[in-house]
Amino acid sequence: MILAVDAHNLIWRAFHALKSVGCRRKLIVANVLSMIDTCLDVIDAEHGVVAFDSVCHARAEIFPGYKAANETRRAEEDPKLRDERLAATERLKDVIFPACGFQTILAKGFEADDILASIAKHNPDLECHCVIPEMGMKPAKRCEICHGSGVYRDRVTILSSDEDLWQCVREGEVSTIKIKDGGKFSQGMTEKLLEQEYGLTPRLWPMVLAAAGGHDGIPGVPGIGKKTAVAWVQGNASDRVNAKMMDHRMEFRKYLKLVKLPLEGTPKFNVHYTPINRGAMLELIRKYRNG
Ligand SMILES: [Zn+2]
C-alpha cells in the first residue's frame, strides 16, 4: 500500500498545535513525523509519497477569488512564525522525508491535491510476487493477490482531511484516512461510504463542491448548501433549486473547473516504491523533539 500524504495539511495542523509554545521549526518537524508514524500504526503502508503545494495560477485565472483569503491571512501572519513554518516545510521536503524513505513531490503550478489525485488516477499495475520469470514461473492461478493475472494494483491511502479528495476514491483501490483532534486516525472516505452517505459516485462529488462552495474562496451558488447540492446532483431537488442552478450555471461551471481533480494538465508522477524507514522516522522524531 502507498500512503499518499498532503504535506501542508499536516504542517498547518502541527503549526497551530504548537503556536502557544513558540512554534520552533524543529518541533513542527517532529510533530508532523509523529503524526505520520501514528498513521502507520493504523494502516500498513510500505511506501510513502508526500505532496507539496505550489501556487496555482491557472485556478486564479479561472476565478480571481480562488484562495484569495489565504493571501490576506499570509500577509497578516507574524513574520517570525511564518519563517519557522516555511523553514520546517523546506527541511521536511528536502531532508527529513527522503531520509525516511518517502518520495516528495512538488510540481510547479499544481497543488498537492492535484499530485495526490494524479497518483490515485494513474496508480499503475505492478507485477505480482508470484511471477518469477527467472525460474520460469508464470502467475499462480490461485494467487490471492493477482488471482492468476500476474499483475495487481497497489492500494493508495490518501492522508488528508480535505473533502475535495473524496472524488478520487475507488473501491478496493483508493481511500482516504483522516486525523482527528487528539491525534487519532479514522477511516476517511471510500467509494462505498460515499454511496451510502450521499448516494453519489466519486465522479459526481465535484458537482457538490462546486454548487455548495464554502472553501478555498469558492462562493458556490447563492443559497445552496451541501445538503441541497447533494439533492440537486441526485436529481431530487425542488423546482426552486433547479431554477436557481439554471440561473447560475455559468458560475457553477467555472467553480467545477476549480474543484475537479487533478487540474487539467497535471502530469503523471512515477511512484518510486522505496520502502518507508520507520526506524529512521523514530530516530528523527526523538532528535527533533529534543531541539
Ligand atoms: Zn499473484
Residues whose N, C-alpha, C, O or C-beta is under 5 A from the ligand:
A	BS01	ZN	C128 H129 C130 A140 C143 I145 C146 H147
